[in-house]
Amino acid sequence: GTFLHSLFEGLDFAIQPGVELDAWIDSRLQGIQLATDWQPELWRPVLQQWVADVVAAQLQPGLALRDIPAARCLAEMEFLLPLAELDANRLNQLLRQQDVLSAQAHPLSFTTLQGMLKGFMYLVFEHQGRFYVLDYKSNHLGDSADAYGPDALQQAMIQHRYDLQYQLYTLALHRYLRHRIADYDYERHFGGVIYLFLRGVDGEAGEQGIFTTRPDPALIMAMDALFAGEEKDA
């Protein structure tokens, strides 16, 4: 998983297949030993095609990674979310009410939290005035294309509680944009969340390996209030 992330971290998505892409992949293969019989020269053509497929895949109609200039991308964006006595039961109740995936997931269990929650968003990018969070996942869900279809991806999101992850990402970016854009409005400026299950992404196979969502604004506003300790608003 770390190696796959390294392939895309810092990659200029407009890179063209050929010498430039080959050089990028070679730079990532330096010093890598993923198995006792690891032979990078055998994996080089696989990785070349893999990266090309991922950057060409349609994230939504008319949008692929290769369409996003490097100047509109920010990788590994760090965030800090202050927590004012966050209670698991109240958070579970809120998420189950406002998100269809959370409603099917096992409940969160933790003692009351207070302090700072620190995290990193793998990629934040802007497209046509809207901001998106993108995450790469290396999960092996199966050996067939069907294993990375919409239903399978939803189950993986639920099983691993990635729903909570994208909710936290959304809240963090929402708070950031609210302070950076004078006329910020969630409906106009927040585009959504995209999860790329890299093993299933196929540049020619539509939605395969791609999970997208856009949390309901009511959920994000309620989480914002809950994290701030404003119980009445939440």
C-alpha positions in Angstrom: 0.0 0.0 0.0 2.8 2.4 0.8 4.5 1.7 -2.5 1.3 2.2 -4.5 0.7 5.6 -2.7 4.3 6.5 -3.6 3.5 6.0 -7.3 0.9 8.7 -7.2 2.2 11.1 -4.6 3.7 14.1 -6.3 2.9 12.7 -9.8 2.0 15.3 -12.4 -1.2 13.7 -13.7 -0.6 15.3 -17.1 2.5 13.1 -17.6 2.5 11.4 -21.0 3.1 7.6 -21.4 6.6 7.1 -22.6 10.0 8.2 -21.5 8.8 10.7 -18.9 6.4 8.3 -17.2 9.0 5.5 -17.4 11.5 7.7 -15.6 9.0 8.5 -12.9 8.3 4.9 -12.2 12.0 4.0 -12.2 12.6 6.6 -9.6 9.9 5.0 -7.4 11.4 1.5 -7.9 14.8 2.6 -6.6 15.6 0.7 -3.4 12.2 -1.1 -3.3 12.3 -4.8 -2.3 8.7 -6.0 -2.0 9.5 -9.7 -1.9 12.5 -12.0 -1.6 12.3 -12.7 -5.4 11.4 -9.1 -6.3 12.3 -8.3 -9.9 11.4 -4.7 -10.7 12.1 -5.1 -14.4 9.1 -7.5 -14.6 6.8 -5.1 -12.8 7.9 -2.0 -14.8 5.5 -2.5 -17.8 2.7 -3.5 -15.4 3.1 -0.3 -13.4 3.4 1.8 -16.6 0.0 0.6 -17.8 -1.5 0.8 -14.3 -0.6 4.4 -13.8 -1.8 5.3 -17.3 -5.1 3.6 -16.6 -5.6 5.4 -13.2 -5.0 8.9 -14.5 -7.3 8.2 -17.5 -10.2 6.8 -15.5 -13.3 9.0 -15.5 -13.8 10.1 -11.9 -17.1 11.6 -13.0 -18.4 12.6 -16.4 -15.8 14.8 -18.1 -13.2 14.6 -15.3 -10.1 12.4 -15.1 -6.9 12.9 -13.1 -5.0 13.8 -16.2 -7.3 16.8 -16.6 -6.2 18.3 -13.3 -3.2 20.7 -13.5 -0.5 20.2 -10.8 -1.1 23.8 -9.7 -4.7 22.8 -8.6 -3.6 19.8 -6.5 -2.3 19.6 -3.0 -1.0 16.2 -1.8 -0.8 15.0 1.8 -2.8 18.0 3.2 -2.5 17.9 7.0 -5.4 18.9 9.2 -6.2 19.3 12.9 -9.8 19.0 14.2 -10.4 20.3 17.8 -12.6 18.0 19.8 -14.8 19.2 22.7 -15.6 16.0 24.6 -16.7 13.9 21.7 -19.0 11.0 22.8 -19.2 7.8 20.7 -22.9 7.2 21.2 -23.8 10.7 20.1 -21.5 10.4 17.0 -22.9 7.0 16.1 -26.5 8.3 16.3 -25.7 11.3 14.1 -23.9 9.2 11.5 -26.5 6.5 11.3 -29.2 9.1 10.8 -27.4 11.1 8.0 -25.4 8.6 6.0 -26.7 5.4 4.4 -23.3 3.6 4.6 -22.9 4.6 8.3 -26.3 3.2 9.0 -25.1 -0.3 7.9 -21.7 -0.2 9.6 -20.7 -1.5 13.0 -20.9 1.2 15.7 -17.8 3.1 16.8 -16.6 2.4 20.3 -14.3 4.7 22.2 -14.1 6.6 25.4 -15.0 10.3 25.4 -12.3 12.2 23.4 -11.1 15.7 23.9 -8.2 17.5 22.3 -7.0 17.4 18.7 -7.6 14.9 15.9 -4.7 14.9 13.4 -4.9 13.5 9.9 -3.8 13.8 6.3 -5.8 14.0 3.1 -4.0 12.2 0.3 -5.1 14.6 -2.3 -7.2 17.8 -2.4 -7.8 19.3 -5.8 -10.0 22.0 -7.4 -11.9 21.6 -10.6 -14.2 24.2 -12.1 -14.5 26.1 -8.8 -15.3 23.1 -6.7 -13.0 21.3 -4.3 -12.6 17.5 -4.0 -10.9 15.0 -1.6 -9.4 11.9 -3.2 -8.0 8.9 -1.5 -6.1 5.9 -2.9 -6.9 2.4 -1.5 -4.8 -0.7 -2.2 -7.3 -3.2 -0.8 -7.4 -6.6 -2.6 -11.2 -7.3 -3.0 -10.9 -10.1 -5.5 -9.4 -11.2 -8.8 -12.3 -10.3 -11.1 -13.7 -7.0 -12.4 -17.0 -7.7 -10.5 -15.0 -7.6 -7.2 -14.5 -3.8 -7.8 -18.1 -3.0 -8.9 -20.3 -0.5 -7.1 -21.9 -3.0 -4.7 -18.5 -4.5 -3.7 -17.0 -1.1 -3.2 -19.8 0.0 -0.9 -19.3 -3.1 1.2 -15.6 -2.4 1.5 -16.3 1.2 2.5 -18.7 -0.1 5.2 -16.5 -2.9 6.5 -13.4 -0.7 7.0 -15.4 2.3 8.2 -14.1 4.5 5.4 -17.4 6.3 5.7 -16.1 7.9 8.9 -12.8 8.7 7.2 -14.5 10.6 4.3 -16.8 12.4 6.8 -13.7 13.6 8.7 -12.0 14.6 5.5 -15.1 16.5 4.4 -15.4 18.3 7.8 -11.7 19.3 7.7 -11.9 20.7 4.2 -15.2 22.4 4.9 -13.7 24.2 7.9 -10.6 25.2 5.9 -12.5 26.5 2.9 -14.9 28.4 5.2 -11.9 30.5 6.4 -10.2 30.8 3.0 -13.1 31.7 0.6 -15.0 34.9 1.4 -18.4 33.8 0.0 -17.9 30.1 0.8 -20.9 27.9 0.5 -20.8 24.1 0.9 -23.3 23.5 -1.9 -21.3 25.6 -4.4 -17.8 24.9 -3.4 -17.5 21.3 -2.1 -17.5 18.8 -5.0 -17.3 15.5 -3.1 -15.1 12.7 -2.1 -13.5 10.1 -4.4 -12.0 6.8 -3.4 -9.8 5.0 -6.0 -9.4 1.2 -5.3 -6.3 1.0 -7.4 -6.4 -2.7 -8.0 -9.7 -2.4 -9.7 -9.4 0.9 -11.7 -9.5 0.4 -15.4 -9.2 3.4 -17.7 -11.8 1.8 -20.1 -14.2 0.3 -17.6 -16.3 3.3 -16.3 -17.0 3.2 -12.6 -15.0 0.1 -11.8 -12.8 0.6 -8.8 -14.1 4.2 -8.2 -16.3 5.1 -5.3 -17.7 8.7 -5.1 -19.9 10.4 -2.6 -20.8 13.9 -1.4 -21.8 13.9 2.3 -25.1 15.6 3.0 -24.5 19.2 4.1 -26.8 18.7 7.1 -24.4 15.9 8.3 -21.3 18.1 8.0 -23.0 21.0 9.8 -24.1 18.8 12.6 -20.6 17.2 12.9 -19.1 20.7 12.9 -21.4 21.6 15.8 -20.8 18.3 17.7 -17.1 18.5 17.5 -17.2 22.1 18.8 -19.4 21.1 21.7 -22.4 23.0 20.5 -25.0 20.3 21.4 -28.1 22.2 20.7 -27.0 22.9 17.1 -25.9 19.3 16.6 
